[in-house]
Amino acid sequence: MRADPIRYDCDTLCGTWPARAELDFRPAAVRAKLTAAGIETGLVCAGRGAWFDDVDGNTETLAAGPGFVPVATINLRHALRAEAELDRMVAAGVRAVRLFGPLQGCEPVFPGYRHVVDAVLARGLLPLVEGDVRGCWPAFADRGARVVFLDVHAYHVADFVLLARREPGFVASTRLLNAPDSIETVVGEVGAEHLVFGSRTPLHDTSPATLRMRGARLSDADWAAVTGGTLEALLEKP
C-alpha cells in the first residue's frame, strides 16, 4: 500500500449541496478531509452553481481559498449566458469547467448542452463531465477534445478503453473503478495518460477511492501520472 501523497483530486465539491444537508461542505472542512487522506489539492466546484445559479456558484468557487484549484460550472438549463460566464471565469484564471448534466436534467443531445460544449472547447478549457460515458462521449468525439469523464464505472471499462483508443484526449476518473483490476486494465490498455484520481469528497467518503488508488498495481511512473501528472498536463495545455 503506497503512502505517497496524491497530488490532485479531480472531483471535489464545496459550499452548498441541499440534498445532503448533513454533510459539511465548508471549504475548510473539505480541505481537512483531503489533507487527512494524503491528497494535496482538489479541483473544486461550488454546489450552488450546480443546483441554483452558475454565476453566484462560480463566485463562491473563486472564494474557496488556498488548497484548491477552482473549477467553473455552467447552468446547462440556461445556456444563453454560457459564453459570457465562461469568459469571466477564463479572465479569473480558471482552466476547467464541470458539467452537471444528470443533476440539471440535460442530456448530451440537447441543443443547450452542445452549445456549452462548443463554447468550453473553443476557449481551451478542460471539461469535467458527469454522466454515463457511454452516452456522453459523442458530444466530444472527433474534435481533438481533452475531457475527463467523472463517472466511468468498473462495468464500463471495456467501453471506455475502446473510446480512448480512438480519442487521445479522453480521460477517466478513478472514483468508480473499484473492481480489483479496473485501474490496472485502463493503464495497461491505453496508458496512464487516460486516467486521473477522483473521490467526490465530501459527497462521497474519500476512503474507498484513496484505498483503491494506493493499492493499485502500477509502476512508480504510472502511479505518479494517475495521481497528478496526467491532470497537471491537461490543465496546462491551451
C-alpha positions in Angstrom: 0.0 0.0 0.0 1.6 3.3 -1.1 1.9 6.2 1.3 3.0 8.8 -1.3 0.8 11.9 -1.4 -1.9 12.1 -4.1 -1.2 15.4 -5.8 -4.6 16.1 -7.4 -8.2 15.0 -6.8 -10.2 15.9 -10.0 -13.5 15.7 -8.2 -14.2 17.7 -5.1 -17.2 19.9 -4.1 -17.8 22.7 -1.6 -20.3 25.3 -0.5 -23.9 24.2 -1.0 -25.4 20.8 -1.5 -29.1 20.8 -0.4 -29.7 17.2 -0.9 -27.1 16.2 1.7 -27.5 18.8 4.4 -25.9 16.5 7.0 -22.5 16.8 5.2 -20.0 19.6 5.8 -19.3 21.3 2.5 -17.4 24.3 4.0 -14.1 24.7 2.1 -12.1 24.4 5.3 -13.8 21.1 6.2 -13.3 19.7 2.7 -9.7 20.8 2.7 -9.2 18.9 6.1 -10.7 15.8 4.6 -8.3 15.9 1.7 -5.3 16.5 3.9 -6.3 13.6 6.2 -6.4 11.4 3.1 -3.0 12.5 1.9 -4.4 14.5 -1.0 -2.5 17.7 -1.7 -5.2 19.6 -3.7 -8.6 19.2 -5.3 -10.3 20.6 -8.3 -13.3 22.2 -6.5 -16.6 23.4 -7.7 -19.3 25.0 -5.6 -22.6 23.1 -5.4 -24.5 26.4 -5.7 -23.6 26.5 -9.4 -24.9 23.0 -10.0 -28.2 23.4 -8.1 -29.1 27.0 -8.4 -27.2 29.8 -10.1 -23.9 29.3 -12.0 -22.8 32.9 -11.7 -23.2 33.0 -7.9 -21.8 29.5 -7.7 -18.7 30.4 -9.7 -18.1 33.4 -7.5 -18.3 31.1 -4.4 -15.8 28.7 -6.0 -13.3 31.5 -6.6 -13.6 32.4 -2.9 -12.9 28.8 -1.7 -9.4 29.8 -0.7 -6.0 28.1 -0.8 -5.5 24.4 -1.3 -7.9 24.2 -4.2 -7.9 24.6 -8.0 -11.1 26.4 -8.9 -13.4 24.8 -11.5 -16.3 26.7 -13.2 -19.7 25.4 -13.9 -22.4 26.4 -16.4 -26.1 26.1 -15.9 -27.0 23.8 -18.9 -30.6 24.8 -18.5 -29.7 28.5 -19.2 -27.1 28.1 -21.9 -27.7 31.5 -23.5 -25.4 33.2 -21.0 -22.7 30.5 -21.1 -20.2 32.4 -23.2 -20.2 35.5 -21.0 -19.8 33.4 -17.9 -17.0 31.3 -19.4 -15.2 34.5 -20.4 -15.5 35.8 -16.9 -14.0 32.6 -15.4 -11.2 32.5 -18.0 -10.3 36.1 -17.1 -10.1 34.9 -13.4 -7.6 32.2 -14.5 -9.9 29.2 -14.3 -8.8 26.3 -16.6 -11.6 23.7 -16.1 -15.4 23.5 -16.3 -17.7 21.0 -14.7 -20.8 19.9 -16.5 -23.6 18.6 -14.2 -25.8 17.1 -17.0 -27.7 14.5 -15.0 -28.3 16.7 -12.0 -29.6 19.5 -14.2 -31.7 17.1 -16.4 -29.8 17.9 -19.5 -28.8 15.2 -22.0 -25.7 15.5 -24.2 -28.0 15.6 -27.3 -29.8 18.7 -26.1 -29.0 21.9 -28.0 -28.0 23.8 -24.8 -25.6 21.0 -23.8 -24.0 21.0 -27.3 -23.7 24.8 -27.2 -22.0 24.8 -23.9 -19.6 22.1 -25.0 -18.7 24.1 -28.1 -18.1 27.2 -26.0 -15.9 25.3 -23.5 -13.8 23.7 -26.1 -13.4 26.9 -28.1 -11.8 28.5 -25.1 -9.4 25.7 -24.5 -10.9 24.7 -21.2 -10.9 21.2 -19.7 -14.4 19.8 -19.3 -15.1 17.6 -16.3 -18.2 15.7 -17.3 -20.8 13.9 -15.2 -22.9 11.1 -16.5 -22.6 7.8 -18.2 -19.6 7.9 -20.6 -21.5 5.6 -23.0 -24.0 8.4 -23.6 -21.8 11.5 -23.1 -18.9 10.8 -25.4 -20.4 11.7 -28.8 -20.6 15.4 -27.8 -16.8 15.4 -27.6 -15.8 13.0 -30.3 -13.8 13.6 -33.5 -12.7 17.1 -32.4 -9.4 16.5 -30.6 -11.1 17.3 -27.2 -9.4 16.8 -23.9 -12.1 15.7 -21.4 -12.3 14.0 -18.1 -15.3 11.7 -17.6 -16.1 11.7 -13.9 -18.5 8.7 -13.7 -16.7 5.9 -15.6 -17.8 2.7 -13.8 -15.9 -0.5 -13.4 -18.6 -2.1 -15.6 -17.8 0.4 -18.3 -14.1 -0.2 -18.6 -14.2 -2.0 -21.9 -16.3 0.8 -23.4 -14.0 3.4 -22.1 -10.9 1.6 -23.4 -12.4 1.4 -26.9 -13.2 5.1 -26.8 -9.8 6.0 -25.5 -8.1 4.1 -28.3 -9.6 6.4 -30.9 -9.7 9.6 -28.7 -6.3 10.5 -27.3 -7.8 13.2 -25.1 -10.4 11.0 -23.3 -9.6 10.5 -19.6 -11.5 8.7 -16.9 -11.7 9.4 -13.2 -10.7 6.5 -10.9 -13.6 7.1 -8.5 -15.9 4.2 -9.7 -13.1 2.0 -11.0 -13.3 -0.1 -7.8 -13.0 -3.6 -9.2 -9.8 -5.4 -8.4 -8.2 -4.7 -11.8 -10.1 -1.7 -13.3 -7.4 0.9 -12.8 -4.7 -1.6 -14.0 -6.7 -2.5 -17.1 -7.2 1.1 -18.2 -3.5 1.9 -17.7 -2.4 -1.4 -19.3 -4.6 -1.0 -22.4 -4.4 2.7 -23.2 -1.8 4.2 -20.7 -1.8 6.3 -17.6 -2.5 9.5 -19.6 -6.1 8.3 -19.8 -6.7 8.1 -16.0 -6.8 10.7 -13.2 -7.6 10.2 -9.5 -11.0 11.4 -8.2 -13.0 10.9 -5.0 -16.1 13.2 -5.0 -15.2 14.5 -1.5 -17.3 15.3 0.6 -20.4 14.0 -1.2 -18.8 10.5 -1.1 -16.5 9.0 1.5 -12.9 9.7 0.4 -11.5 6.4 1.8 -12.7 3.9 -0.9 -11.1 5.9 -3.7 -7.9 6.5 -1.9 -7.5 2.9 -0.7 -8.1 1.5 -4.2 -5.6 4.0 -5.7 -3.0 3.3 -3.1 -3.3 -0.4 -3.6 -3.2 -0.2 -7.4 -0.6 -2.4 -9.0 1.1 0.2 -11.1 4.7 1.2 -11.8 6.0 4.3 -10.0 5.8 6.4 -13.2 2.2 5.3 -13.9 1.1 5.9 -10.3 2.6 9.4 -10.3 0.8 10.1 -13.6 -2.6 9.0 -12.4 -2.3 10.8 -9.1 -1.1 14.1 -10.5 0.9 14.2 -13.7 -1.9 13.5 -16.2 -4.2 16.1 -14.7 -1.4 18.7 -14.5 -0.6 18.2 -18.1 -4.3 18.5 -19.1 -4.7 21.8 -17.1 -1.5 23.3 -18.7 -2.5 22.6 -22.3 -4.1 25.5 -24.2 
